[in-house]
Amino acid sequence: MSKLRDVGIEFLDAAPVRWDFEAEVAAPRDAVFGAIAERADWPWFPGLTGERYDGPQPYGVGTRRHIRMAGVAYHETIVAWSAPSRWAFRVDECSVPMGRALVEEWSFTESGAGTTVRWSFALDPTPVFGAMKALAPTVMRALFQRAMRNLERQLSS
């Protein structure tokens, strides 16, 4: 596992690379926040498996989370938890050396259609990630849009 720098939520504004994606989810903000932050497993997110939080609920800042996505393992620490509007984590370790530091923030605002979900991805990339940097925003946007459609279907059933 590759260790990443211990950064906080402020890294969102200091990262050399940052991408932001938005989608509308036709569901109440509390339900959307709960499906994303309060559950370790995300059956609606393509390729995500083996998710779990360390310790019992309630989860919050400082809680550790472990996931696997497309065969890559991540160990994360929650750095922001403000239900139902904001949830963020930093990646502490990754099985692929893609970054020196990485923070993801998920924010939720009420909208006419339900909830606007904003996913911010802040990264200090390594040269390994450099080769993918040009394609990453397109791939990530498509993945995020698909995940939000899946989440909307899950929450409506």
Buried (B, 14 or more C-beta within 10 A) or exposed (E): EBEBEEBBBEBBEEBEBBBBBBBBBBBBBBBBBBBBBBEBBBEBBEEBEEBEBEEEEEBEBEBBBBBBBEEEBBBBBBBBBBBBEBBBBBBBEBEBBBBBBBBBBBBBEBBEEBBBBBBBBBBBBBEEBEEEEEEBBEEBBEBBEBBBEBBBEBBEE
